[in-house]
Amino acid sequence: MRLAFLADIHGNLPALEAVVADLRGQGVEQVYLAGDQVNRVPWNNEVMDLIADAGWPAIVGNHDLVVGRIFTPNNTPPFTNRDRFRSLWWTASTLAPRHLAVLRRLPAARRIALPGLPPIRLFHALPHNLFVGIYPEMVDATVRQHLAGVAEPVIVCAHTHRPLARTVAPWTIFNGGSVGLPYNGDTRAQYLILEAEHGRGGWAWRPIVRHVDYDHSVLRPAYAASGMLAATGAMGELHLLTAESGHPYSSDFGVWLRDQPDAVRADLDRAVPLYLAVHGPGTWA
């Protein structure tokens, strides 16, 4: 028995297509989506079309949640600030209504229980918070606090864009990294396979993280042709740099921006060059 988990696609169609091609040779019985199907890379409609055709069970990620809320009464600060969150607003304005409806219906978690195998709890970031993930450097006590109440012994999560296999008793935690925007310095699309295997302690899940090459040369032309770069300015360039490099520029910029003066935070086209002048691999904020 093999299950696949694809996470953090973020609208990156060529990365997803490469993963789909790779999946054909992996003997996988079921594919699940671990959230953040859209935003930051411009093929959002095409990604949602592929997902719909495949019929894969999915959960909601933080980007899916916000994009689905933007043009509804449920949108709340800070995401009401269109200039600050240009990419989210552009994605929401260009997604087909049928895809927005799908995002709004996605569950926060799924329980995967197969006969004779350890049950799995699938969620995007944390059980009760879509905006904070489980990181390798997070201490065990904090992880246990976040996971209190989770009954399943195996957890599959996402959000950090970094692969993880970690045991914090009584849980085993897996993260397959990101299909569309890896943050671990590896530009290849990454996803998780869990393979059932029988050992001394009975049946267990063995993780396999797949790394799949794809053509990055199509990224910049797509950002330009889609209108995303024109609509998002320097933030679009930052998302493109993230996709091209496999480094966490997009998220690290947000960490840096929180501590900047109001004048800098109010002008993203000015803020991004200031950030890039001092931050990057080895000097993250």
C-alpha angles and dihedrals in degrees: 000000000000128000126188127210121197117192140177097012089160095191095303102145100177090051091049093047090052090052091049089053091048092049091061090073099042102077093235117171098194137014123209129190116224099199142272094081091161146040138055096048117064106234095083098135092045092050091049090048091053092047092049092050091049093049094215117170110247143187130208125264127197093262092049090050096051096042090052092051102044098093095037135079087254093073111110137181135316089029092056086075101095095186094052093047100037096149094052091049093046091050092048092048094050101040116103113252091243090058093048088052090053092051091051092055099049116121121235094232145004133210115218113197121172124178113273095000131103109267118246130218112207120198134147107238116338128347093255103020126057093189102059124062138195108262129193090242094052108113119243094246091057092047091051091050091052093046098045109136097024104129099187115091094215123060128190114191140158137184099105094074088222126107115245138180111178140153120216103168125276090019135064110206126203131185120176097199124235131319095200109022114024117190099195099083093261112114094199122105109260132202141160132248120189113202122195112232134173120229140155092294095047128254120355140163118255115202124226118183111203121207115200128188120224137173109277093179090082094060102081095044089051094049088053100040094047092056091241095120092049091049098043104033117187092002090059090052089051092052089048091051089051092053093046096046106034089230127124099249094135096055097033089056089059090053091050094045094059091068097046127104118268092253091059095043090051094058113051094176087061095038098055096059090046090053095046091051091067108019137066139097108356094010105063119159 
